[in-house]
Amino acid sequence: MRKADSVVKQKKASSHLSGLEIVLNQMVTIDRSRTMEELNRAIQGILEYIGEYTKAGRAYTFEFIEKQSIYRNTSEWCAEGVKPQMDNLQAVPFMEMPYWHRQFLRGEKVVIEDIEAAKDEMPLEYRLLKAQDIHTVIVFPMFHTDTLWGFIGLDDPILDESQSLINLLTVVGSHLGSAYDSCHKSNLLDEKQNALQASIDAFQREQRFLQVLCQDYISVFFADLKKDYLEILKVDPEANVLQVSASEKYMTLSYKEIIESYCRQFMMQEEARKLKKRLNAERLMRELKTRDRISFRFQSLPNGAGHEYFEAQITRMAIDEENFKVLIGFRFIDDIVREDREKQRVLREALNETRINNEIISAISKIYFSIYRIDLEKDVYDEVVSINEVHKMTGVSGKASEKMVEICKAVVARDYQDRIMRFFDLSTLQERLKNTDTVTLEYMVPDGNWQLARFIAKNRNEQGVVTKVLYVTREVSDVMLRERNWFMAAEAANRENEAKTDFLSRMAHDIRTPLNAVLGFAYIAKAHIDEKSIVSENLDKLQSAGRYIQRLVDDVTDISQIESGHFHIEPAFFDVMTLFRDSQDIMGQMAADRKLHMTCRAHDILHPQIDADAIRLKQIYVNLVSNAVKYTPEGGTVHFELYEETSDSPGCVRLVSIVQDNGIGMTEDYMKKMYERFSRSVDTRINKVRGSGLGLAIVKELVDRMNGRIEVQSAVGVGTTFRVVFDFPFEEADSDMTLQSPTESDLADCEGMHVLIAEDNELNYEVAHEILAMNGITSEQAENGKICVERFMEAPEDTYDAILMDLQMPVMNGLEATKMLRKMDQYHGNTIPIIAMTANVAKTDMDKCLAAGMTGHLAKPLDMHSLIAALASVRKTGNAKMEKKD
């Protein structure tokens, strides 16, 4: 009995040693693994042996993927009758086995002899095992140098008979962790080596590309458009740019400066302007955002080699927030230009001089992307040369008439197929080539590009009838696009010229009419110089004609400022009732000139102080009334009404104006375009209505810019009503007005004043001098700002009561002269009233005058009432200051 037990023990020991040997052999295999594929095969062998030795139902390994926080079943062995589970265990979150995960992180194994006993300690793991009907589990971490690579496990092993092997699994787990770590590092090294090799290959490709590029181009540059950086990669010794860069060596330059310098030295003025525009850095960046390459041609002064025609190619390289890198190459194309100019002649000569197919192909294959040789008598074609896509479509040879139909259906847009089929009809081709060697036709392809098809006579029989032809095709999209753009540009230019001619014709007519009146009335007044009533009547008419010319000039000036972007709305608080009274005077005069009945009514103005641009608001009202006056027949009525409504905007008042007339009215068709510039319901050249045709366009522009709205109702023969609505901020307090209308006391106060007038225009000075003299005011002229300052300094103190200062004068302008005067304490230059006289009436111009130290501002042409009111105001202010000083 003892001997039998001893034999059993020896067999078990021998079996155990054999098992250890197998495990060790597999571990050696693992050590020798260089790829994950070899490692997985070795692991599969160990799992198979361990599973059979422990009589387990399943042996497996899981890999821990830390980035995804999951375990993935990578290998498994299953006993006979046990269903594999690996496909179902490819993404097990570690949070579903938290107890195991913590043990693995500590490098410890987990042995569960009965899962019921582990139910409370590891509830989530218990749920997983219970679902798979597993009762006993052993799992070991695959751990290496503080890195958890996964775990190896056995389901339902016989623990008693496999205890020694189970103890060995701890070493196996550690060994597998080391193997995973080695393979992972090996894979990373391979990836880095592959990436490095790819970079080297890309660099070599770029170097080869650059070498090829430099062979074809006389100058090559690297540029960063955002950083204004330019580096010379290659410059031909004969290139003009070499003189600009001042060195044949590679050097770093300013992109903008080198382009500017090159254009200035080696380009004609117009060509320089075009080249600078094409090479503008901002424009190139916009275009290259959506395109890989841009090319264009230009002409410069001949370089050292006599080349003057060049092609520039700009290729996008790298773009980010800080860089916009491009490669720029220039090559001379004098020969290409000459070839373009003589292309048809050269092609005909080449076809006549050569009969050998290879010479024909070499002559035209550079131009045409597909060539077919067709025997018209046999109806056979041979494909001579083509790009790959067309070659696949046509085949190599076959029946020519059938292939022409196939080509038409495959590459020609549907709308052009009927036309191109007539061109492809080989039965009529001999007749079409009877008196010519070539026939052509352009057609569109489905993607919108254009191609040109051409038949070229190759052989003729003794009777001169064509027997063989070449059919060739080329891209002509660029040519068609250029021709179309030229046509559209020409059409636009023609329309613009027609509109300009029409406008100038009407403006010339409208200006000559009052100008003729000015000259005529002046002649009549001069002829009756001793007849006061006639002189007075003609002077009134002169003033009316002058005001009309002024309105024309104002309209054209306003529309010019709008188009140039210099037109601004400049709000400020003012009294709307004062504006109403001023407008009423102007409107009344306009209506009186046309013998119309004019009514002006303002009511319910509870908040007269509003924040708006008074000049532009007055312009809107006067323009609308002027329009109504022009289109209302003599004896008609024009009504202007201004009132206040409650605004929906807090702190604002709604200002409503109505301009109504019983004039000729407007048609519905004209009302659709009445706000267009230069539009009129009637032509001034054949109608008595005068004007620039800009009034309503300016009104609409002003209303829109002041956030208002304009409404209109009109009927032919009934009249027109305009309604304009604004919402303006208001304030309760009244604002002081700088310049008031003159009163009789004002005229008395001004009498005896002596004024210095800084005005370079002799006629303007005479006008101001006479207006002042009519009101008892003497004056003298200073021809510019410098003379004005000198004369003021040389004159005895209190010689001048005020200075009227023009702004735009030679030598020294009015603003500079005012600043100099304000610095003269000893000459009272800091207190003398200075009133600006200028045609610039924008608020910004007024602000400049006040900032320079001026007292007031008058608009040209001078209005007598405004001039006297301004002088009276500064005279009163000066007297008050003197009384206070006394």
Secondary structure as UniProt FT lines:
FT   HELIX           2..32
FT   HELIX           36..54
FT   STRAND          58..65
FT   HELIX           66..68
FT   STRAND          70..78
FT   TURN            80..81
FT   HELIX           86..88
FT   STRAND          92..93
FT   HELIX           94..96
FT   HELIX           98..105
FT   TURN            106..107
FT   STRAND          110..112
FT   HELIX           115..118
FT   TURN            119..121
FT   HELIX           123..131
FT   TURN            132..133
FT   STRAND          137..144
FT   TURN            145..146
FT   STRAND          147..155
FT   HELIX           160..162
FT   HELIX           163..216
FT   STRAND          219..224
FT   TURN            225..228
FT   STRAND          229..235
FT   TURN            237..238
FT   HELIX           241..245
FT   STRAND          252..253
FT   HELIX           255..266
FT   HELIX           269..278
FT   HELIX           281..288
FT   TURN            289..290
FT   STRAND          293..299
FT   TURN            304..305
FT   STRAND          309..319
FT   STRAND          324..332
FT   HELIX           334..341
FT   HELIX           343..353
FT   HELIX           357..364
FT   TURN            365..367
FT   STRAND          370..375
FT   TURN            376..379
FT   STRAND          380..386
FT   HELIX           388..394
FT   STRAND          397..399
FT   HELIX           400..411
FT   HELIX           414..416
FT   HELIX           417..424
FT   HELIX           426..428
FT   HELIX           429..432
FT   STRAND          438..444
FT   TURN            446..447
FT   STRAND          450..460
FT   TURN            462..463
FT   STRAND          466..475
FT   HELIX           477..527
FT   TURN            528..530
FT   HELIX           532..564
FT   STRAND          572..575
FT   HELIX           576..593
FT   TURN            594..595
FT   STRAND          597..603
FT   STRAND          609..612
FT   HELIX           614..630
FT   TURN            634..635
FT   STRAND          637..646
FT   TURN            650..651
FT   STRAND          652..661
FT   HELIX           668..671
FT   TURN            674..675
FT   TURN            677..678
FT   TURN            684..685
FT   HELIX           695..705
FT   TURN            706..707
FT   STRAND          709..715
FT   TURN            716..718
FT   STRAND          719..730
FT   HELIX           744..750
FT   TURN            751..752
FT   STRAND          754..758
FT   HELIX           762..774
FT   TURN            775..776
FT   STRAND          778..782
FT   HELIX           785..794
FT   TURN            797..798
FT   STRAND          802..806
FT   HELIX           814..822
FT   TURN            825..831
FT   STRAND          834..838
FT   HELIX           843..852
FT   STRAND          856..859
FT   HELIX           864..885
//
